[in-house]
Amino acid sequence: MLEQDLVPSLLKTIQNDFWERYKKDTNIKRIEILIEEGKATSAQISMAKRNNVDMALNITREARQMLGGMGITGEYSIMRHMMNLESVITYEGTHDIHLLITGMDVTGFAAFK
């Protein structure tokens, strides 16, 4: 594969991966409907936040890797997006906290007080 073909090919792969993950996650659409109806629980919203941030981070990691060493420079905006997503984890709650909230909803037992 020629070098000029590599980036478009990798971008297409990232885009396809994103849409396949999104289509498979029917929970996103269902939770959207529940929110609009005012019936969504905090555990459902927590699960959606956890999954969406995780998906976005994976995509930005793939994009950063595609750029190699240039992916961490200010010349490309990938690192800015990654830093924004890391701050989202901070103010939306960490992966583990969302997992604890979801676990409490499923089991009925709180792992925290």
C-alpha atoms as an extended CHARMM CRD file, in Angstrom:
* protein
*
       113  EXT
         1         1  MET       CA              0.0000000000        0.0000000000        0.0000000000  PROA      1               0.0000000000
         2         2  LEU       CA              1.3290000000        3.4080000000       -0.9000000000  PROA      2               0.0000000000
         3         3  GLU       CA              1.9060000000        5.9620000000        1.8600000000  PROA      3               0.0000000000
         4         4  GLN       CA             -0.7160000000        8.3810000000        0.4800000000  PROA      4               0.0000000000
         5         5  ASP       CA             -3.2750000000        5.5360000000        0.6170000000  PROA      5               0.0000000000
         6         6  LEU       CA             -2.5270000000        4.6210000000        4.2260000000  PROA      6               0.0000000000
         7         7  VAL       CA             -4.1500000000        7.5580000000        6.0390000000  PROA      7               0.0000000000
         8         8  PRO       CA             -7.4610000000        7.4660000000        4.1090000000  PROA      8               0.0000000000
         9         9  SER       CA             -7.5560000000        3.7020000000        4.5910000000  PROA      9               0.0000000000
        10        10  LEU       CA             -7.0050000000        4.0020000000        8.3480000000  PROA      10              0.0000000000
        11        11  LEU       CA             -9.5630000000        6.8130000000        8.6220000000  PROA      11              0.0000000000
        12        12  LYS       CA            -12.1310000000        4.6740000000        6.8270000000  PROA      12              0.0000000000
        13        13  THR       CA            -11.3780000000        1.7970000000        9.2070000000  PROA      13              0.0000000000
        14        14  ILE       CA            -11.8470000000        4.0530000000       12.2470000000  PROA      14              0.0000000000
        15        15  GLN       CA            -15.1020000000        5.4220000000       10.8260000000  PROA      15              0.0000000000
        16        16  ASN       CA            -16.4360000000        1.9490000000       10.0510000000  PROA      16              0.0000000000
        17        17  ASP       CA            -15.4500000000        0.6640000000       13.4980000000  PROA      17              0.0000000000
        18        18  PHE       CA            -17.2310000000        3.5810000000       15.1500000000  PROA      18              0.0000000000
        19        19  TRP       CA            -20.4770000000        3.0630000000       13.2390000000  PROA      19              0.0000000000
        20        20  GLU       CA            -20.4200000000       -0.6960000000       13.7890000000  PROA      20              0.0000000000
        21        21  ARG       CA            -19.9730000000       -0.1750000000       17.5370000000  PROA      21              0.0000000000
        22        22  TYR       CA            -22.6860000000        2.4720000000       17.5750000000  PROA      22              0.0000000000
        23        23  LYS       CA            -25.1950000000        0.3580000000       15.6200000000  PROA      23              0.0000000000
        24        24  LYS       CA            -24.5730000000       -2.6500000000       17.8620000000  PROA      24              0.0000000000
        25        25  ASP       CA            -25.1870000000       -0.5920000000       20.9850000000  PROA      25              0.0000000000
        26        26  THR       CA            -28.9690000000       -0.3560000000       20.8070000000  PROA      26              0.0000000000
        27        27  ASN       CA            -28.8980000000        0.8240000000       24.4100000000  PROA      27              0.0000000000
        28        28  ILE       CA            -27.9190000000        4.2990000000       23.2100000000  PROA      28              0.0000000000
        29        29  LYS       CA            -31.1240000000        4.7810000000       21.2270000000  PROA      29              0.0000000000
        30        30  ARG       CA            -33.2590000000        3.1490000000       23.9460000000  PROA      30              0.0000000000
        31        31  ILE       CA            -31.8180000000        5.3720000000       26.6680000000  PROA      31              0.0000000000
        32        32  GLU       CA            -32.3740000000        8.4190000000       24.4620000000  PROA      32              0.0000000000
        33        33  ILE       CA            -36.0570000000        7.4700000000       24.2010000000  PROA      33              0.0000000000
        34        34  LEU       CA            -36.3000000000        6.8460000000       27.9580000000  PROA      34              0.0000000000
        35        35  ILE       CA            -34.7260000000       10.2430000000       28.6940000000  PROA      35              0.0000000000
        36        36  GLU       CA            -37.2100000000       11.9680000000       26.4000000000  PROA      36              0.0000000000
        37        37  GLU       CA            -40.0500000000       10.1380000000       28.1790000000  PROA      37              0.0000000000
        38        38  GLY       CA            -38.5920000000       10.9950000000       31.5920000000  PROA      38              0.0000000000
        39        39  LYS       CA            -38.2320000000        7.2900000000       32.4670000000  PROA      39              0.0000000000
        40        40  ALA       CA            -34.4470000000        6.8260000000       32.3710000000  PROA      40              0.0000000000
        41        41  THR       CA            -32.7930000000        5.7370000000       35.6020000000  PROA      41              0.0000000000
        42        42  SER       CA            -29.4990000000        7.1470000000       36.8150000000  PROA      42              0.0000000000
        43        43  ALA       CA            -27.9150000000        3.7060000000       36.3400000000  PROA      43              0.0000000000
        44        44  GLN       CA            -28.9580000000        3.6200000000       32.6760000000  PROA      44              0.0000000000
        45        45  ILE       CA            -27.5700000000        7.1070000000       32.0920000000  PROA      45              0.0000000000
        46        46  SER       CA            -24.3810000000        6.1440000000       33.9150000000  PROA      46              0.0000000000
        47        47  MET       CA            -23.9570000000        3.0840000000       31.7000000000  PROA      47              0.0000000000
        48        48  ALA       CA            -24.4770000000        5.1860000000       28.5610000000  PROA      48              0.0000000000
        49        49  LYS       CA            -21.9120000000        7.7800000000       29.6990000000  PROA      49              0.0000000000
        50        50  ARG       CA            -19.3960000000        5.0300000000       30.4900000000  PROA      50              0.0000000000
        51        51  ASN       CA            -19.8360000000        3.3420000000       27.1110000000  PROA      51              0.0000000000
        52        52  ASN       CA            -19.8120000000        6.5590000000       25.0640000000  PROA      52              0.0000000000
        53        53  VAL       CA            -16.6650000000        7.9770000000       26.6700000000  PROA      53              0.0000000000
        54        54  ASP       CA            -14.9270000000        4.6140000000       26.3420000000  PROA      54              0.0000000000
        55        55  MET       CA            -15.8490000000        4.4080000000       22.6560000000  PROA      55              0.0000000000
        56        56  ALA       CA            -14.6670000000        7.9640000000       22.0070000000  PROA      56              0.0000000000
        57        57  LEU       CA            -11.3520000000        7.3640000000       23.7970000000  PROA      57              0.0000000000
        58        58  ASN       CA            -10.7150000000        4.2120000000       21.7920000000  PROA      58              0.0000000000
        59        59  ILE       CA            -11.3360000000        6.0690000000       18.5540000000  PROA      59              0.0000000000
        60        60  THR       CA             -9.0050000000        8.9350000000       19.4780000000  PROA      60              0.0000000000
        61        61  ARG       CA             -6.3230000000        6.4380000000       20.5310000000  PROA      61              0.0000000000
        62        62  GLU       CA             -6.5720000000        4.7610000000       17.1390000000  PROA      62              0.0000000000
        63        63  ALA       CA             -6.3390000000        8.1490000000       15.4160000000  PROA      63              0.0000000000
        64        64  ARG       CA             -3.3350000000        9.1540000000       17.5400000000  PROA      64              0.0000000000
        65        65  GLN       CA             -1.6270000000        5.8630000000       16.7510000000  PROA      65              0.0000000000
        66        66  MET       CA             -2.2800000000        6.4020000000       13.0590000000  PROA      66              0.0000000000
        67        67  LEU       CA             -0.2850000000        9.6610000000       13.2260000000  PROA      67              0.0000000000
        68        68  GLY       CA              2.6190000000        8.0470000000       15.0780000000  PROA      68              0.0000000000
        69        69  GLY       CA              4.8890000000       10.5120000000       16.8740000000  PROA      69              0.0000000000
        70        70  MET       CA              3.1050000000       13.4370000000       15.2520000000  PROA      70              0.0000000000
        71        71  GLY       CA             -0.0910000000       12.3810000000       17.0470000000  PROA      71              0.0000000000
        72        72  ILE       CA              1.1410000000       13.8930000000       20.2910000000  PROA      72              0.0000000000
        73        73  THR       CA              2.1560000000       17.2640000000       18.8860000000  PROA      73              0.0000000000
        74        74  GLY       CA              0.0930000000       20.4150000000       18.7080000000  PROA      74              0.0000000000
        75        75  GLU       CA              0.1760000000       20.2810000000       14.9260000000  PROA      75              0.0000000000
        76        76  TYR       CA             -2.7380000000       17.8490000000       14.9200000000  PROA      76              0.0000000000
        77        77  SER       CA             -5.7920000000       18.1290000000       17.1400000000  PROA      77              0.0000000000
        78        78  ILE       CA             -5.9240000000       14.4820000000       18.2290000000  PROA      78              0.0000000000
        79        79  MET       CA             -4.1780000000       15.0910000000       21.5610000000  PROA      79              0.0000000000
        80        80  ARG       CA             -6.4580000000       18.0550000000       22.2640000000  PROA      80              0.0000000000
        81        81  HSD       CA             -9.4470000000       15.7660000000       21.7720000000  PROA      81              0.0000000000
        82        82  MET       CA             -7.8880000000       13.1110000000       24.0040000000  PROA      82              0.0000000000
        83        83  MET       CA             -7.2520000000       15.6580000000       26.7520000000  PROA      83              0.0000000000
        84        84  ASN       CA            -10.8570000000       16.8600000000       26.4510000000  PROA      84              0.0000000000
        85        85  LEU       CA            -12.0750000000       13.2720000000       26.8020000000  PROA      85              0.0000000000
        86        86  GLU       CA             -9.8420000000       12.7300000000       29.8300000000  PROA      86              0.0000000000
        87        87  SER       CA            -11.4350000000       15.7970000000       31.4390000000  PROA      87              0.0000000000
        88        88  VAL       CA            -14.8750000000       14.3690000000       30.5940000000  PROA      88              0.0000000000
        89        89  ILE       CA            -13.9140000000       11.2470000000       32.5370000000  PROA      89              0.0000000000
        90        90  THR       CA            -13.0100000000       13.4700000000       35.4700000000  PROA      90              0.0000000000
        91        91  TYR       CA            -16.2430000000       15.4470000000       35.6330000000  PROA      91              0.0000000000
        92        92  GLU       CA            -18.6470000000       12.7460000000       34.3860000000  PROA      92              0.0000000000
        93        93  GLY       CA            -17.1740000000       10.1080000000       36.6840000000  PROA      93              0.0000000000
        94        94  THR       CA            -14.5440000000        7.4820000000       36.1270000000  PROA      94              0.0000000000
        95        95  HSD       CA            -15.0940000000        4.1830000000       34.3560000000  PROA      95              0.0000000000
        96        96  ASP       CA            -15.0260000000        2.3710000000       37.7240000000  PROA      96              0.0000000000
        97        97  ILE       CA            -17.5800000000        4.6690000000       39.3780000000  PROA      97              0.0000000000
        98        98  HSD       CA            -20.0350000000        4.1200000000       36.5280000000  PROA      98              0.0000000000
        99        99  LEU       CA            -19.4290000000        0.3810000000       36.8430000000  PROA      99              0.0000000000
       100       100  LEU       CA            -20.2070000000        0.5410000000       40.5870000000  PROA      100             0.0000000000
       101       101  ILE       CA            -23.4410000000        2.4540000000       39.9140000000  PROA      101             0.0000000000
       102       102  THR       CA            -24.5020000000       -0.0620000000       37.2750000000  PROA      102             0.0000000000
       103       103  GLY       CA            -23.5580000000       -2.9790000000       39.5570000000  PROA      103             0.0000000000
       104       104  MET       CA            -25.6440000000       -1.5460000000       42.3920000000  PROA      104             0.0000000000
       105       105  ASP       CA            -28.6340000000       -1.2730000000       40.0680000000  PROA      105             0.0000000000
       106       106  VAL       CA            -28.2380000000       -4.8860000000       38.8780000000  PROA      106             0.0000000000
       107       107  THR       CA            -27.5140000000       -6.5310000000       42.2400000000  PROA      107             0.0000000000
       108       108  GLY       CA            -29.2610000000       -4.1920000000       44.6650000000  PROA      108             0.0000000000
       109       109  PHE       CA            -26.1020000000       -4.0320000000       46.7900000000  PROA      109             0.0000000000
       110       110  ALA       CA            -24.0160000000       -0.8770000000       47.0450000000  PROA      110             0.0000000000
       111       111  ALA       CA            -20.2520000000       -1.3260000000       46.9830000000  PROA      111             0.0000000000
       112       112  PHE       CA            -19.8890000000        2.1890000000       48.3930000000  PROA      112             0.0000000000
       113       113  LYS       CA            -21.5820000000        4.4410000000       50.9470000000  PROA      113             0.0000000000
